[in-house]
Amino acid sequence: MRCNTARKPFNDDRVRKAFAHAIDRQRLVEKITRGGEMPATFIVPPCLSNYTSPEGLKFDPDLAKKLLADAGYPNGQGFPRIEYTFNTGRDHEKIAVEMKDMWKRVLNVDVGLRAGGV
């Protein structure tokens, strides 16, 4: 997942972190992918030899709400309409719909969805 960090509101790292902390990755692997995967919190998986992945941002709804409020959007108020473009490959739409729901539930932010890419 990528954000355009040169444009508002994702130029603020608190917003990016709020969105990341609002995603329950465990729920995604249990409900959608169901392949026994470990929830990803960082790009490089922890199973590579001779490398230790740093700990990524974990699901933390309270911290997500605080970060978004600190960025000037308490309870999602005033947050601009954004759109999440997702791959059209296997399970990506289901994951996008689930994340949209998480962002709404945790941050009270409406996110539009658009299929695109591979």
N, C-alpha and C positions, 0 to 999 in steps of 0.2 A: 504494500500500500504506500502511495506517495502523495504528498501535498505540495502545492505551489507555495513555497515559503516566502516568496517575494511579494505576495498579495495578501491583503487582509481577508479574513481574520487569521489565516494560518501563518502569518509572519510573526505571530506571538507564540513563543514556545509553550506558554501555559495552555493555550488553546489546543495545540497539537498533543500535549501530554494529557489534557482532559479527555480528548477523543480516544486516545490509546487506553487510558485507565477505565474507560467506559465499556470496553470490549471484553466480554467474558469468553476467553479463548477455550476454556475447558468445555463450556456449553457448545461451542462450535464443533469441537471434535467429537463430543458425545452425541449431539443431536443431528449434525449435518454430514460430516465426512465419515464418521463411524468406522474408521480403519485402524483404530488402536494407536493413533498418532499422539505424540506429546504436544501439548499446546505450545505454539511458537511465541516466544517473547523477544527473540532477537534473530537476526538474519542467519548467522552461522549456528547450526545445531550443536547441542552440547555433546554429541556422541563422537565427534572427531578426535582422533588421537593427537596428542601433543598440542592441544589447544583447549583453552577454557573460555567458554562464552561468558561475557559479562551478563549480569542479571538484567533482564529487560523490564519494561513497565508492565506490572501485573494488574489484574482486574481489581479496582478499588473505587467503587462508586462514590464514596464520601469524598475522597481526594479529587476525583474527577469533577464533582460539583464545586468544590472549593476553588480549584484551579480556574474553572470557567468563570466563576464569580469574581475571582481576583483579576481576571482579564477584562472585566467590565460587562459580563453577561450573566448576572445572577438569575438562576432558574431559566437560563436560555433567553431571557428578555433582551430584545434588540439584536439577537444574532441574525446575521444575514442568511438568506436562502442559499444553500450550497447544493452541489450535485456530486454524487459519487459515481464515477464511471468504473465499471467492473468488466473483467474478461467474460467472454461468452462460453468459455470452456466448462468442463464438468463441475458441477456444484457451486460455481461462482455466484450465480444469481441467488441461490438459496442462502449463501453466506452473506451476500450484500443485503438481502431482505432482513436477515437476522441482525446484522450490525445496525441497519437503519432503525430497527425496533429498539435495540439497546441504547443507541444515541438518544432516541426519543424518551425512553423510559428513564434513563439516568440523567441526561443533560437537558431534557425538554427542548431539543433542537430537531426541527424537521429537515430531513435530508432527502433530496431527490435522487432517484436512481436512473442510470442510463447504461444500457449494454453497449459495449464497444471493445475493440481489441480482439485478441486471439482467444 
